Amino acid sequence: MSLLVDLFGYLEIIIHGLTILSQSMALGGVLFLLLLARPLAAELPGGGVIPRWTANIAGWAALALVVCEGLTIGLQVSVLMDTVDLSFLEVMGAHFAIAGLVKCAAALLLSLCLLLWRKTPAALLLALGLVELAAATLSTHAAARMTDSSALLFVEGLHQLGAAIWVGGIPCFIMALARVHDGIAWRRVSERFSRMSMFGVACILVSGIAMSIAYIGSWEAVYGTAFGVMVVAKVSMFGALLVLGLGNFLTTAKLRGNPNAPVLRMKRFAEVELGIGISIFFAAASLTSVPPGIDLTQDRVTWAEVVERNTPVWPRLHSPGYDDLALPQLQAQLDTEYAKRQQAAPPASIPGDGELPPRNAADIAWSEYNHHWAGLFVVLIGVLALLYQGGVRWAKHWPLAMLGLAAFLAIRSDPEVWPMGYVGIFESLRDVEVLQHRMFVLLIIVFAVFEWSVRTGRLKSPKAAMVFPLLTAAGGALLLTHSHAISNVKDQLLIELTHTPLALAGIGAGWARWLELRLTGRPARIAGWVWPICFLICGAVLLIYREA
């Protein structure tokens, strides 16, 4: 149970991100079924299977929502019972538990209707979806506000509805495009979904602006709080979605004049829209771990501090000694003191105990050294990848540089952990930050092995080539959950300000590589140049990283 408490915050973010995804796909699938699949089934060649496939997608998503919400309730109840000394019935009477149980019940009924009762009346599906949406809204920031809660609850619900219509409906849209095979059918499907998406975008824009005013309140809170920084990340990705959506809108317009116009780009753009949308959902989940910016008036980062911290300086390429770090010094002091008493010294820091370990100037220099050398690795990777794109054949071995980066990070990212420190590997995983670092190392290793095998022809499967873009995009999305600023400590937030652009560039690199693999001709070539540039951006950000 103590391990569960240690990892509670991070686990809740991950599960909440999956909850938002499954909820959006379930609600979006229901609306796609009622507004597009059923009405167009009779007039589309082969369109009779679209309602059945749509119901399957939405039904399984609703079932996944039951699982994710059940895990969330179980996690929260277990932690509260262990830390606040409340009984099971007392915890289950809390508002969050009641709302979660209602959401689970509505989602379960929705899944049964979609998967077992193909002719479920539209009114029943809408009613269950509305109950699910209302229960989800009651677990947002709006439900905890002391004032204007009713208006904010409506706005939160509108925001979730917009995300469900647009992003949540994309899996069904991709499926529908694959089930019909002529230009007229593609045009009918894309036109109808385009109108649905525009309504979803309008809901997101209106509610997003309203929530930004209510939860952030000022420009200073945009860059001065963790909440504001994450909102900026969401807005950036939303802008990318709008660009992709515009591309699909233009393709739909071409289909009106020429039913034989190619739709490959529309399908691939929709895939990337879904991928970026999932990253937005995890950013939204991360927002639940921090208080709204308007409520944090102390320890905000000023614009002058942002500029000063991000002014480039020469990279730190010389590492301080391990014994100069604060924890080894403290541990040595404890060892000396307890040796005099002939007792075993306690560890200087216990992973996952919630206490920030002591830091000194050497710790700052150590972290900067790690980031700067990691930046050199990433720049090298980007340069080699560009050379390969330009025709330099030996540069195809560039993924092997990722193994060097992985080894470097595994050894140096957490000096208190084996092989350098006194904390064992498994014991260290109780600390969320260490756990995340180990996850990133594992992702880098898998990425390097698969991509090198693909580039050298050892793996010829098209699926193997997809490991690179998916892991890169997933790493970027996970970095959005890698919050150093849960307590909004100023120094930790300044670090977070550098990690957010890394996450966005990683997401961009992953989905650009996806487009290179999935498109043909000039668009694929352009995407092939974009993702190495994203790597260079990541390297540049790491090279100017500073903590003081």
Backbone torsions as a table, in degrees:
resi	resn	phi	psi	omega
1	MET	NA	-36.4	-179.9
2	SER	-63.4	-36.5	177.2
3	LEU	-64.0	-39.6	178.3
4	LEU	-61.6	-41.3	178.7
5	VAL	-64.6	-40.5	-179.2
6	ASP	-60.3	-41.4	-174.0
7	LEU	-96.8	4.6	-171.9
8	PHE	-53.9	-50.3	-174.2
9	GLY	-58.8	-46.1	-177.5
10	TYR	-71.6	-43.5	178.5
11	LEU	-59.2	-39.2	-179.2
12	GLU	-64.4	-38.7	178.5
13	ILE	-63.2	-47.1	-178.6
14	ILE	-62.2	-48.0	-178.5
15	ILE	-66.4	-37.0	179.4
16	HIS	-65.8	-36.7	175.6
17	GLY	-61.4	-42.6	176.9
18	LEU	-66.4	-33.3	177.8
19	THR	-65.2	-45.4	179.3
20	ILE	-62.0	-41.3	179.9
21	LEU	-62.5	-50.4	-177.9
22	SER	-66.3	-37.1	177.8
23	GLN	-63.6	-44.7	-178.8
24	SER	-65.0	-40.5	179.6
25	MET	-67.8	-36.2	178.9
26	ALA	-67.5	-51.0	-179.9
27	LEU	-66.6	-43.4	178.6
28	GLY	-62.6	-37.6	177.7
29	GLY	-65.1	-40.7	177.7
30	VAL	-61.5	-46.3	-179.8
31	LEU	-67.1	-37.0	176.5
32	PHE	-63.7	-40.2	178.8
33	LEU	-62.7	-45.2	-173.9
34	LEU	-80.8	-30.7	-175.2
35	LEU	-99.6	-18.4	-176.5
36	LEU	-130.3	-56.0	-171.5
37	ALA	-63.0	-50.9	-179.4
38	ARG	-68.8	-47.5	-178.9
39	PRO	-61.9	-33.5	-175.3
40	LEU	-96.6	-3.4	-172.7
41	ALA	-58.7	-41.8	-174.1
42	ALA	-72.5	-29.2	-174.0
43	GLU	-95.6	-6.1	-179.0
44	LEU	-101.2	129.0	173.9
45	PRO	-60.1	119.5	-177.1
46	GLY	78.8	4.8	-176.1
47	GLY	-75.8	-8.3	-179.3
48	GLY	-65.7	-22.4	179.9
49	VAL	-85.3	-14.3	-175.8
50	ILE	-63.4	-44.3	177.4
51	PRO	-59.4	-39.9	-179.0
52	ARG	-65.0	-45.6	179.1
53	TRP	-66.7	-37.6	177.9
54	THR	-63.1	-43.6	178.9
55	ALA	-62.4	-37.5	178.0
56	ASN	-64.2	-46.0	-179.9
57	ILE	-60.8	-49.9	-178.6
58	ALA	-66.1	-38.3	-178.6
59	GLY	-65.8	-44.7	178.7
60	TRP	-69.5	-32.9	175.5
61	ALA	-64.5	-41.0	177.9
62	ALA	-64.0	-38.1	177.6
63	LEU	-66.6	-39.1	175.5
64	ALA	-62.5	-35.4	177.5
65	LEU	-63.0	-39.5	177.3
66	VAL	-59.4	-44.8	-179.4
67	VAL	-64.8	-48.3	-177.6
68	CYS	-64.3	-44.3	179.9
69	GLU	-67.4	-37.1	176.2
70	GLY	-62.5	-41.0	176.7
71	LEU	-63.3	-40.6	179.4
72	THR	-61.8	-47.3	179.9
73	ILE	-61.8	-46.3	-179.6
74	GLY	-60.8	-41.0	179.5
75	LEU	-64.4	-48.2	-178.0
76	GLN	-66.0	-41.8	-179.8
77	VAL	-64.5	-43.2	-179.1
78	SER	-62.6	-43.9	-178.9
79	VAL	-67.5	-42.1	179.9
80	LEU	-65.0	-42.4	179.5
81	MET	-63.7	-32.5	-177.7
82	ASP	-81.8	-29.8	-172.9
83	THR	-103.7	-27.3	-175.2
84	VAL	-109.0	-5.3	178.2
85	ASP	59.9	49.4	173.9
86	LEU	-107.4	153.0	177.4
87	SER	-77.1	165.7	-179.7
88	PHE	-60.3	-44.6	-178.3
89	LEU	-66.7	-35.8	178.5
90	GLU	-65.1	-42.2	179.5
91	VAL	-68.6	-41.0	-178.4
92	MET	-68.2	-13.6	175.9
93	GLY	-86.1	-4.7	179.1
94	ALA	-70.5	156.6	-176.2
95	HIS	-60.8	-40.4	-177.4
96	PHE	-63.8	-37.1	-179.1
97	ALA	-70.3	-42.0	178.8
98	ILE	-63.3	-46.5	179.2
99	ALA	-61.2	-40.2	179.0
100	GLY	-65.0	-40.8	178.8
101	LEU	-66.0	-39.1	176.9
102	VAL	-63.9	-42.8	178.2
103	LYS	-61.0	-43.9	179.2
104	CYS	-60.7	-44.5	-178.8
105	ALA	-63.7	-44.9	179.6
106	ALA	-64.1	-42.1	-179.7
107	ALA	-66.5	-38.1	179.1
108	LEU	-65.2	-46.2	177.8
109	LEU	-62.3	-39.3	179.4
110	LEU	-63.0	-43.3	-179.9
111	SER	-64.8	-40.5	178.8
112	LEU	-63.8	-41.4	178.9
113	CYS	-63.9	-42.9	-175.6
114	LEU	-73.2	-37.2	-174.6
115	LEU	-88.4	-27.8	-174.0
116	LEU	-112.6	-26.0	-175.8
117	TRP	-120.8	88.4	-171.8
118	ARG	-63.8	-26.6	-176.9
119	LYS	-100.2	28.9	179.8
120	THR	-55.3	129.1	179.8
121	PRO	-58.8	145.5	-178.9
122	ALA	-59.6	-37.7	-177.8
123	ALA	-61.4	-39.8	-179.8
124	LEU	-68.5	-42.9	178.6
125	LEU	-62.2	-42.5	179.2
126	LEU	-65.4	-39.7	-179.6
127	ALA	-63.7	-45.3	178.9
128	LEU	-64.6	-40.1	177.2
129	GLY	-63.4	-39.1	179.5
130	LEU	-66.2	-41.0	177.5
131	VAL	-62.7	-43.7	178.4
132	GLU	-60.6	-44.2	-179.9
133	LEU	-64.9	-42.7	-179.9
134	ALA	-63.5	-42.4	179.8
135	ALA	-65.1	-39.4	178.0
136	ALA	-64.3	-38.2	-179.3
137	THR	-65.1	-31.4	-178.3
138	LEU	-73.5	-3.9	176.5
139	SER	-109.6	15.5	-178.9
140	THR	-95.0	178.9	176.6
141	HIS	-57.3	-32.8	-175.2
142	ALA	-61.7	-35.4	-177.7
143	ALA	-66.8	-21.6	-177.7
144	ALA	-94.3	-4.4	-178.4
145	ARG	-73.1	144.1	-179.2
146	MET	-83.5	-26.3	-179.1
147	THR	-128.9	153.4	177.5
148	ASP	54.6	30.7	-175.9
149	SER	-68.4	-35.4	-178.2
150	SER	-64.0	-46.3	179.2
151	ALA	-64.2	-40.9	-179.7
152	LEU	-68.9	-35.1	176.4
153	LEU	-62.1	-41.3	177.2
154	PHE	-62.7	-43.3	-179.4
155	VAL	-65.1	-42.8	177.6
156	GLU	-60.9	-43.4	178.1
157	GLY	-62.2	-40.9	178.3
158	LEU	-63.1	-39.3	180.0
159	HIS	-63.7	-45.6	179.3
160	GLN	-66.9	-35.7	177.4
161	LEU	-64.2	-44.4	179.3
162	GLY	-61.2	-42.3	178.7
163	ALA	-64.4	-37.1	179.5
164	ALA	-67.5	-44.4	-178.5
165	ILE	-61.5	-45.3	-173.5
166	TRP	-85.4	-71.6	-174.8
167	VAL	-69.1	-42.8	-178.8
168	GLY	-65.0	-24.5	179.4
169	GLY	-86.9	-10.5	-175.6
170	ILE	-62.2	-41.7	177.7
171	PRO	-56.1	-40.4	178.1
172	CYS	-68.7	-35.7	178.0
173	PHE	-64.3	-45.1	177.7
174	ILE	-61.1	-43.2	178.2
175	MET	-61.2	-44.4	-177.7
176	ALA	-64.1	-40.4	178.2
177	LEU	-62.6	-31.7	-179.5
178	ALA	-79.1	-18.9	-175.8
179	ARG	-93.2	-13.0	176.4
180	VAL	-115.9	154.4	-167.0
181	HIS	-136.5	23.7	174.0
182	ASP	-137.3	159.8	-173.3
183	GLY	-60.8	-37.2	-179.6
184	ILE	-65.2	-44.2	179.3
185	ALA	-64.6	-43.3	177.2
186	TRP	-59.0	-40.3	-179.8
187	ARG	-65.2	-43.6	-178.9
188	ARG	-63.2	-43.2	-180.0
189	VAL	-66.3	-46.8	-176.2
190	SER	-68.4	-36.5	178.0
191	GLU	-63.5	-46.4	-178.6
192	ARG	-65.3	-43.5	180.0
193	PHE	-70.1	-30.8	177.1
194	SER	-61.5	-42.8	178.3
195	ARG	-65.8	-41.1	176.4
196	MET	-60.9	-43.7	-178.2
197	SER	-64.9	-38.6	179.1
198	MET	-62.9	-37.6	175.8
199	PHE	-66.0	-41.0	177.5
200	GLY	-62.7	-41.8	177.8
201	VAL	-61.9	-42.2	179.0
202	ALA	-60.9	-41.8	178.2
203	CYS	-61.9	-43.3	-179.2
204	ILE	-65.6	-43.7	-178.2
205	LEU	-63.6	-50.1	-177.4
206	VAL	-62.5	-48.8	-177.9
207	SER	-69.6	-35.2	179.6
208	GLY	-63.7	-43.0	178.2
209	ILE	-63.9	-44.0	-179.5
210	ALA	-63.0	-43.2	-179.2
211	MET	-69.8	-34.0	177.7
212	SER	-62.7	-41.4	177.7
213	ILE	-65.2	-42.0	-175.4
214	ALA	-75.3	-36.3	-172.6
215	TYR	-99.2	-24.1	-178.9
216	ILE	-104.0	-54.6	169.1
217	GLY	86.1	-26.8	-177.2
218	SER	-156.9	160.0	177.0
219	TRP	-64.8	-32.9	-179.1
220	GLU	-62.4	-33.8	180.0
221	ALA	-77.5	-15.0	178.7
222	VAL	-65.2	-50.1	-179.0
223	TYR	-100.5	-7.3	-174.8
224	GLY	-98.9	-3.0	178.9
225	THR	-134.6	155.4	178.4
226	ALA	-62.6	-36.5	179.0
227	PHE	-61.1	-46.2	-179.1
228	GLY	-64.4	-39.7	179.8
229	VAL	-62.5	-42.5	-179.1
230	MET	-69.4	-33.8	175.9
231	VAL	-63.8	-40.9	176.8
232	VAL	-59.3	-41.2	177.8
233	ALA	-62.1	-42.8	178.6
234	LYS	-63.0	-42.7	-179.9
235	VAL	-63.6	-39.8	179.1
236	SER	-61.2	-45.5	179.2
237	MET	-69.3	-34.6	176.1
238	PHE	-62.2	-38.3	176.8
239	GLY	-62.1	-39.8	176.7
240	ALA	-63.5	-38.7	177.3
241	LEU	-63.0	-38.7	179.0
242	LEU	-64.0	-39.2	179.1
243	VAL	-64.6	-44.9	178.5
244	LEU	-64.5	-40.9	177.8
245	GLY	-62.9	-37.1	177.1
246	LEU	-64.0	-40.1	177.4
247	GLY	-60.0	-41.7	178.1
248	ASN	-69.9	-33.3	176.7
249	PHE	-63.3	-40.9	179.2
250	LEU	-67.2	-36.2	175.8
251	THR	-64.4	-39.3	177.1
252	THR	-62.3	-40.1	178.5
253	ALA	-63.1	-37.5	177.9
254	LYS	-64.6	-36.4	-179.5
255	LEU	-64.8	-26.8	178.4
256	ARG	-64.9	-39.7	-179.0
257	GLY	-87.9	-25.7	-176.9
258	ASN	-142.3	96.8	-178.1
259	PRO	-60.6	-15.8	-179.8
260	ASN	-93.2	5.5	179.1
261	ALA	-61.2	141.1	-178.4
262	PRO	-66.8	143.9	-179.0
263	VAL	-117.7	8.4	-179.2
264	LEU	-57.9	-43.1	-178.5
265	ARG	-63.6	-36.2	178.1
266	MET	-61.9	-44.1	-179.4
267	LYS	-63.4	-44.6	-177.1
268	ARG	-70.6	-38.2	176.0
269	PHE	-62.6	-37.9	178.8
270	ALA	-64.1	-38.1	177.1
271	GLU	-61.6	-42.6	-179.9
272	VAL	-70.4	-36.9	175.0
273	GLU	-56.0	-44.3	179.2
274	LEU	-62.8	-44.7	-179.2
275	GLY	-61.4	-45.6	178.7
276	ILE	-67.8	-36.1	177.2
277	GLY	-60.4	-39.4	177.4
278	ILE	-63.4	-39.4	176.2
279	SER	-61.5	-38.7	177.6
280	ILE	-63.1	-39.0	179.3
281	PHE	-62.5	-38.5	178.7
282	PHE	-72.1	-32.0	173.5
283	ALA	-65.1	-40.0	177.6
284	ALA	-63.6	-39.1	177.4
285	ALA	-64.0	-37.8	178.9
286	SER	-64.0	-31.9	179.2
287	LEU	-62.3	-26.6	-179.3
288	THR	-69.5	-15.4	-178.4
289	SER	-88.7	-4.6	-179.0
290	VAL	-127.0	148.0	178.3
291	PRO	-73.7	154.0	177.1
292	PRO	-54.9	145.0	-177.0
293	GLY	-60.4	-31.4	-177.4
294	ILE	-66.6	-22.2	-178.8
295	ASP	-87.0	-8.6	-176.9
296	LEU	-109.5	98.9	-179.3
297	THR	-102.8	-6.9	179.6
298	GLN	-109.0	154.0	175.5
299	ASP	59.3	28.9	174.0
300	ARG	-76.3	147.4	175.3
301	VAL	-80.3	133.1	178.3
302	THR	-88.3	160.9	179.9
303	TRP	-63.4	-36.5	178.5
304	ALA	-62.4	-37.9	178.4
305	GLU	-68.1	-38.0	177.3
306	VAL	-61.7	-47.1	-178.8
307	VAL	-64.3	-45.1	-177.7
308	GLU	-62.9	-42.1	-177.6
309	ARG	-69.1	-29.1	-175.8
310	ASN	-102.0	9.5	173.2
311	THR	-73.4	123.1	-174.5
312	PRO	-61.3	138.5	171.6
313	VAL	-131.7	168.2	-179.0
314	TRP	-64.7	132.9	-177.6
315	PRO	-57.7	148.4	177.9
316	ARG	-87.6	110.6	-175.6
317	LEU	-111.3	6.2	177.9
318	HIS	-120.1	126.6	-175.4
319	SER	-91.1	142.2	170.6
320	PRO	-70.1	163.3	178.5
321	GLY	-72.6	150.2	-179.4
322	TYR	-60.3	-39.2	-177.5
323	ASP	-68.9	-12.7	179.1
324	ASP	-85.2	-9.4	-179.2
325	LEU	-72.6	156.1	-173.4
326	ALA	-64.8	-44.1	-177.7
327	LEU	-65.8	-46.8	175.9
328	PRO	-59.5	-37.7	178.3
329	GLN	-65.4	-42.3	179.1
330	LEU	-66.3	-40.2	179.7
331	GLN	-65.1	-39.3	177.8
332	ALA	-63.6	-39.4	178.2
333	GLN	-64.3	-43.9	178.9
334	LEU	-64.4	-41.4	179.5
335	ASP	-60.0	-41.8	-179.6
336	THR	-65.5	-46.5	-178.0
337	GLU	-62.5	-44.5	-176.3
338	TYR	-77.3	-23.9	176.0
339	ALA	-65.0	-35.1	177.4
340	LYS	-63.7	-30.2	179.3
341	ARG	-90.9	-1.0	-176.4
342	GLN	58.5	43.9	178.3
343	GLN	-126.8	156.4	176.4
344	ALA	-76.0	131.4	-178.2
345	ALA	-75.7	140.7	174.9
346	PRO	-72.9	159.5	177.2
347	PRO	-67.0	145.1	-179.6
348	ALA	-66.1	-27.2	179.1
349	SER	-147.8	138.8	179.6
350	ILE	-107.4	121.5	-178.9
351	PRO	-57.9	132.7	174.9
352	GLY	78.5	10.7	-178.1
353	ASP	-81.1	-1.3	177.6
354	GLY	85.8	-5.8	179.8
355	GLU	-94.3	130.5	176.8
356	LEU	-69.3	127.4	-179.7
357	PRO	-66.6	154.6	179.6
358	PRO	-65.4	149.2	178.9
359	ARG	-136.7	147.8	174.9
360	ASN	-132.3	-171.3	-177.5
361	ALA	-61.8	-33.7	179.1
362	ALA	-67.3	-36.4	177.1
363	ASP	-63.0	-41.9	178.2
364	ILE	-63.2	-45.3	178.9
365	ALA	-63.0	-38.6	178.7
366	TRP	-61.4	-46.8	-179.7
367	SER	-65.0	-42.6	178.9
368	GLU	-63.8	-40.8	177.4
369	TYR	-58.9	-45.0	179.4
370	ASN	-60.1	-47.3	-178.5
371	HIS	-65.3	-39.9	-176.6
372	HIS	-69.7	-41.1	176.8
373	TRP	-69.0	-36.3	173.8
374	ALA	-61.3	-37.8	177.1
375	GLY	-62.2	-39.9	177.3
376	LEU	-63.0	-41.4	176.4
377	PHE	-59.3	-47.2	-175.5
378	VAL	-67.8	-39.3	176.2
379	VAL	-61.9	-43.3	177.6
380	LEU	-58.3	-43.4	179.1
381	ILE	-61.6	-45.2	180.0
382	GLY	-63.2	-42.0	-179.9
383	VAL	-65.2	-45.3	179.6
384	LEU	-63.6	-39.0	179.1
385	ALA	-65.5	-37.9	176.9
386	LEU	-66.5	-40.3	177.1
387	LEU	-60.8	-40.8	179.1
388	TYR	-65.5	-40.3	176.5
389	GLN	-61.9	-31.0	-179.4
390	GLY	-84.1	0.8	174.7
391	GLY	107.0	2.9	178.0
392	VAL	-80.6	104.1	-168.2
393	ARG	-68.1	-37.3	-178.3
394	TRP	-64.6	-19.0	-179.6
395	ALA	-72.0	-2.3	177.9
396	LYS	-63.9	-15.9	179.7
397	HIS	-84.4	11.1	-177.0
398	TRP	-56.0	-30.8	-179.6
399	PRO	-60.4	-22.5	-179.9
400	LEU	-64.0	-25.4	176.4
401	ALA	-63.2	-25.1	178.2
402	MET	-66.1	-32.7	177.9
403	LEU	-65.0	-37.4	175.3
404	GLY	-63.3	-41.3	177.0
405	LEU	-62.9	-42.8	-179.8
406	ALA	-62.3	-44.0	179.2
407	ALA	-63.5	-42.0	179.6
408	PHE	-60.7	-46.6	-178.5
409	LEU	-68.8	-38.3	-179.3
410	ALA	-61.3	-35.2	-177.3
411	ILE	-83.6	-40.5	-166.1
412	ARG	-108.8	-14.2	-172.6
413	SER	-65.0	-32.7	179.6
414	ASP	-132.1	89.7	-171.7
415	PRO	-65.2	-18.6	179.5
416	GLU	-79.0	-8.3	-175.6
417	VAL	-101.6	149.0	174.6
418	TRP	-51.8	138.5	16.7
419	PRO	-92.0	-3.8	-177.5
420	MET	-91.0	-37.2	-172.0
421	GLY	-104.2	-171.1	-173.6
422	TYR	-94.5	-8.1	-177.6
423	VAL	-90.8	130.1	178.7
424	GLY	-68.8	158.9	-176.0
425	ILE	-60.2	-50.9	-175.6
426	PHE	-68.7	-37.8	177.2
427	GLU	-63.6	-36.0	-177.3
428	SER	-67.4	-21.9	-176.4
429	LEU	-70.7	-7.3	173.3
430	ARG	-68.7	-22.3	178.4
431	ASP	-86.7	123.8	-174.4
432	VAL	-59.9	-42.1	-177.5
433	GLU	-66.0	-40.2	177.0
434	VAL	-64.9	-43.0	178.7
435	LEU	-57.8	-43.6	179.6
436	GLN	-65.0	-41.7	178.2
437	HIS	-59.7	-42.3	-179.9
438	ARG	-67.2	-36.2	177.2
439	MET	-63.5	-41.9	179.4
440	PHE	-65.6	-39.0	177.6
441	VAL	-61.6	-44.1	179.2
442	LEU	-62.5	-42.7	177.6
443	LEU	-60.2	-42.0	-178.9
444	ILE	-64.0	-41.9	-179.3
445	ILE	-64.1	-48.2	179.7
446	VAL	-61.4	-43.6	178.3
447	PHE	-57.5	-48.4	-175.7
448	ALA	-63.5	-45.8	-177.1
449	VAL	-64.0	-47.0	-177.9
450	PHE	-66.5	-46.7	-174.6
451	GLU	-68.8	-37.4	176.3
452	TRP	-63.8	-40.1	178.8
453	SER	-64.9	-35.7	177.9
454	VAL	-69.5	-45.9	-175.9
455	ARG	-65.7	-32.2	-177.5
456	THR	-94.3	2.1	177.2
457	GLY	82.9	4.8	178.7
458	ARG	-70.9	-30.6	173.4
459	LEU	-117.1	120.4	-176.8
460	LYS	-106.7	-4.8	-178.5
461	SER	-68.8	132.5	175.4
462	PRO	-58.7	-30.4	179.4
463	LYS	-66.2	-35.3	179.0
464	ALA	-63.5	-35.5	179.3
465	ALA	-65.3	-23.4	-178.1
466	MET	-77.6	-11.1	-179.7
467	VAL	-62.6	-42.6	-179.8
468	PHE	-57.0	-59.1	-176.5
469	PRO	-63.3	-37.7	-177.6
470	LEU	-68.6	-42.7	179.9
471	LEU	-69.7	-37.2	178.7
472	THR	-64.9	-45.9	178.6
473	ALA	-65.6	-39.8	178.3
474	ALA	-65.2	-39.0	177.4
475	GLY	-62.1	-40.8	176.8
476	GLY	-63.3	-42.7	179.3
477	ALA	-64.5	-41.2	178.4
478	LEU	-65.0	-33.2	179.0
479	LEU	-64.6	-27.1	176.0
480	LEU	-67.4	-23.7	177.4
481	THR	-91.8	-3.5	-176.1
482	HIS	-85.5	67.8	-173.3
483	SER	-85.6	123.6	171.4
484	HIS	-90.1	-1.8	-164.9
485	ALA	-120.6	32.6	-178.7
486	ILE	-59.5	-37.4	178.3
487	SER	-90.1	3.0	178.3
488	ASN	59.2	29.7	172.8
489	VAL	-63.8	134.3	-170.9
490	LYS	-57.8	-48.1	-178.0
491	ASP	-62.5	-38.6	179.5
492	GLN	-67.9	-35.3	178.6
493	LEU	-68.0	-36.7	177.0
494	LEU	-62.7	-33.3	174.6
495	ILE	-68.2	-42.8	-179.7
496	GLU	-60.2	-33.2	179.8
497	LEU	-62.5	-26.0	177.4
498	THR	-87.2	-28.3	-178.7
499	HIS	-75.4	-29.4	-178.6
500	THR	-63.7	-47.7	176.0
501	PRO	-63.0	-30.3	175.1
502	LEU	-62.3	-43.3	179.5
503	ALA	-63.3	-44.5	-178.6
504	LEU	-65.2	-40.9	178.7
505	ALA	-66.9	-36.7	177.2
506	GLY	-64.5	-42.7	177.1
507	ILE	-62.6	-42.9	178.2
508	GLY	-62.2	-42.3	179.7
509	ALA	-63.0	-44.0	-177.8
510	GLY	-61.9	-46.3	-175.7
511	TRP	-79.7	-23.3	172.1
512	ALA	-67.5	-43.5	176.2
513	ARG	-61.9	-38.2	176.9
514	TRP	-57.8	-45.9	179.4
515	LEU	-66.3	-35.8	177.2
516	GLU	-60.0	-40.1	-178.6
517	LEU	-76.8	-32.0	-170.7
518	ARG	-97.8	-15.1	178.1
519	LEU	-102.4	176.9	176.7
520	THR	-132.4	163.8	172.9
521	GLY	70.1	-147.1	-173.6
522	ARG	-61.9	-44.0	178.2
523	PRO	-56.8	-38.9	179.1
524	ALA	-66.3	-39.3	179.9
525	ARG	-66.1	-40.6	177.9
526	ILE	-61.7	-47.2	178.9
527	ALA	-60.3	-33.6	179.5
528	GLY	-65.3	-25.4	175.5
529	TRP	-88.8	-23.0	-175.2
530	VAL	-71.5	-45.1	-172.2
531	TRP	-68.4	-35.6	174.0
532	PRO	-64.1	-33.2	177.3
533	ILE	-64.2	-37.7	175.8
534	CYS	-61.4	-37.6	176.0
535	PHE	-63.5	-41.6	178.4
536	LEU	-63.2	-37.5	177.1
537	ILE	-62.7	-44.5	177.2
538	CYS	-58.6	-44.6	179.9
539	GLY	-62.3	-40.8	-179.9
540	ALA	-64.6	-41.0	178.7
541	VAL	-63.0	-41.6	179.0
542	LEU	-66.1	-35.3	-177.9
543	LEU	-69.7	-26.5	179.3
544	ILE	-99.5	7.2	-178.7
545	TYR	-61.9	134.1	178.3
546	ARG	-142.0	151.1	175.9
547	GLU	-119.9	5.3	178.3
548	ALA	-156.0	NA	NA
